[in-house]
Amino acid sequence: MPDPALIRVHRHRLRKVGKLPPVPICPECGAKVLSTKTAPLCSKCWKRTPAGRAADAERKRRRRQPIP
């Protein structure tokens, strides 16, 4: 499996020459949106939405479960 850093560099170079679209920008705060799961918001703004809060609560609930 290729190094993740090499993948990022490759994507950056493709964006630079115009073969990939630019990184989307969060409409709320102007940060770069790096995850497609939270698009069109950045992760910080998404966590403040009802869906983000519910997902975070579910993640914490699963984390607190005792290991069988």
C-alpha positions as CSV (number, residue, x, y, z in Angstrom):
1,M,0.0,0.0,0.0
2,P,1.4,3.4,-0.9
3,D,2.4,5.9,1.7
4,P,-0.5,8.3,2.6
5,A,1.8,11.2,2.4
6,L,2.7,10.3,-1.2
7,I,-1.0,10.1,-2.0
8,R,-1.6,13.6,-0.6
9,V,1.3,15.0,-2.6
10,H,0.0,13.4,-5.8
11,R,-3.5,14.8,-5.2
12,H,-2.0,18.3,-4.5
13,R,0.0,18.2,-7.7
14,L,-3.0,17.1,-9.7
15,R,-5.0,20.0,-8.2
16,K,-2.2,22.4,-9.0
17,V,-2.2,21.6,-12.7
18,G,-6.1,21.6,-12.8
19,K,-6.8,17.9,-13.2
20,L,-8.7,17.8,-9.9
21,P,-11.2,20.4,-8.6
22,P,-10.0,22.7,-5.8
23,V,-10.6,21.7,-2.2
24,P,-14.1,22.8,-1.1
25,I,-14.4,25.6,1.5
26,C,-16.8,25.5,4.4
27,P,-19.6,28.1,4.0
28,E,-19.8,28.7,7.8
29,C,-16.2,29.4,8.7
30,G,-14.1,29.3,5.5
31,A,-12.0,26.3,6.5
32,K,-11.1,23.5,4.0
33,V,-13.5,20.6,3.9
34,L,-11.3,17.5,4.0
35,S,-13.9,14.8,4.6
36,T,-16.7,13.8,2.2
37,K,-18.7,12.5,5.2
38,T,-19.2,16.1,6.6
39,A,-19.5,17.9,3.2
40,P,-20.3,20.8,2.6
41,L,-19.2,21.7,6.2
42,C,-15.9,21.3,7.8
43,S,-15.7,18.8,10.7
44,K,-15.8,21.5,13.4
45,C,-19.0,23.1,12.0
46,W,-20.6,19.7,11.3
47,K,-20.1,18.7,14.9
48,R,-22.3,21.6,15.9
49,T,-25.2,20.5,13.7
50,P,-27.9,18.1,15.1
51,A,-26.6,15.3,12.9
52,G,-23.1,15.8,14.0
53,R,-24.1,15.9,17.7
54,A,-26.0,12.7,17.3
55,A,-23.1,11.0,15.5
56,D,-20.7,12.1,18.2
57,A,-23.0,10.9,21.0
58,E,-23.3,7.5,19.2
59,R,-19.5,7.3,18.9
60,K,-19.1,8.0,22.6
61,R,-21.8,5.6,23.5
62,R,-20.1,2.8,21.6
63,R,-16.7,3.7,23.1
64,R,-18.1,3.4,26.7
65,Q,-19.4,-0.1,26.1
66,P,-17.5,-2.7,28.1
67,I,-15.4,-5.1,26.1
68,P,-17.0,-8.6,26.3
